[in-house]
Amino acid sequence: MATNMMVVETERELSFAERLQLSSRREFLSTVVLSAGAMPLFAQQKSINPPQYSAKVMRPANVHDIAEVARRTVDPATFDYIEGGTEDEITLRHNVEAFQRVALRRRVMVDVSEIDTSLEYLGQQLQAPILLCPTTKNAIVPNGDRVSAQAAHATNTIYHVSNALGWIDELYQANQAPVWIGATLGHVTSRQAQGWARRHEEAGASALVVTVDHQYTPNRDRNIRNGYGNYAAGVLRPTTPSVTWDYLEWLRSGSKLPLILKGILTGEDAELAVEHGAAAISVSNHGGRAFDGAVPTLMALPEVVEAVGGRIPVLIDGGVRRGGDILKALALGATAVMLGRAYVYGLAAFGQVGVQRVVEMLTGELKVAMGLAGIPNLAAIDRSLVRLPWER
Ligand SMILES: Cc1cc2nc3c(=O)[nH]c(=O)nc-3n(C[C@H](O)[C@H](O)[C@H](O)COP(=O)(O)O)c2cc1C
């Protein structure tokens, strides 16, 4: 790491702000040394900073800054593929804005000297309510899926992956495989679905997730303009239009793994998902990449949570860029959030450590948000923590 820092920091003259940062870092380190004799005080105020990577990786202050590094690192068409949504990108914008519009009713004078973000989800013990969405990454960096899986392993999170077969075995052998969930958009025949489910169970998946909101290839205007991928303007091209509730039976005939549905936005579909035996659902609109005009996820969350009534975990993905966003989602009833673009920006900017940095940064931000909101652990989060914009 020291070598990395040296390389990065001698690339050019340091700015005044960077020199100030460096000298305060030195000051901080000498304070740590000086206060070593005052351990009880120091222990009580122990830092929750994530591990240090190179200065280049540590410099961005937040996910937005990491997105900017990603923008400068990959070619413009690839960045548009990551960042963009469908058509006028209304749902994409509203996903993010919905989080910004919800306010936190912080409480004070609560003992928050210990902040615990751990939870259990589908039998897995997690350090934070943060999972990694399925995203198509091999076009972004070579072996993007595998690299992200290694980052998930390093940060002890669950990874959703659509093309793990072929390399996941190597990660098991190297003891670098995360808890992972096989992801699909569906299959045309029951035989294909059955075979897919069986192969993923045999390969070590802990669950299967079906993304249910991508029946047709959407209009991705940015990609069409850039000639990126296989997109065409206003042409009805099927992805999985015939997938219905029976599909879950097809998967069950190939595997006993828990089934998760990603892409639920209404109470009605949430109820059907429970009736059809889903083990969990994710409130998702594909990050505004499928149907422009679909309801923003945070706005859909309360009706889904109400319909589910605690029978299965409810996840949410779409628009999560800050630890405070996670707190808001949990206050509205989510068990955990799934990151999409946030970690893909990290991957495009810095590779594996970029993904790790994003997970750790958001975990850190969540802890700070909980500390400042008077919330020592996830069980203490409830609906009273948030005020929605339409509640005066
Ligand atoms: C580059 C990229 C590729 C994606 N590919 C898939 C995919 O193959 N399958 C899927 O279910 N969702 C896919 N998604 C959607 C994500 O799983 C997730 O729903 C979305 O990114 C969440 O919104 P957010 O990016 O605002 O966090 C992709 C997202 C991105 C950014």
The ligand as an ORCA input file, in Angstrom:
! r2SCAN-3c Opt
* xyz 0 1
  C     -24.525     -1.582    -15.498
  C     -25.764     -2.220    -14.945
  C     -26.156     -3.469    -15.417
  C     -27.300     -4.089    -14.898
  N     -27.629     -5.364    -15.308
  C     -28.650     -6.009    -14.682
  C     -28.933     -7.389    -14.966
  O     -28.263     -8.015    -15.804
  N     -29.945     -7.999    -14.301
  C     -30.709     -7.323    -13.377
  O     -31.611     -7.893    -12.785
  N     -30.481     -6.023    -13.098
  C     -29.477     -5.357    -13.716
  N     -29.216     -4.049    -13.402
  C     -30.098     -3.367    -12.435
  C     -29.595     -3.547    -11.008
  O     -29.676     -4.883    -10.595
  C     -30.392     -2.681    -10.019
  O     -31.761     -3.010    -10.076
  C     -30.231     -1.190    -10.221
  O     -28.937     -0.871    -10.679
  C     -30.520     -0.463     -8.921
  O     -30.511      0.915     -9.114
  P     -29.252      1.837     -8.745
  O     -28.261      1.605     -9.812
  O     -29.816      3.218     -8.771
  O     -28.756      1.421     -7.407
  C     -28.083     -3.420    -13.915
  C     -27.675     -2.158    -13.453
  C     -26.532     -1.564    -13.960
  C     -26.117     -0.218    -13.412
*
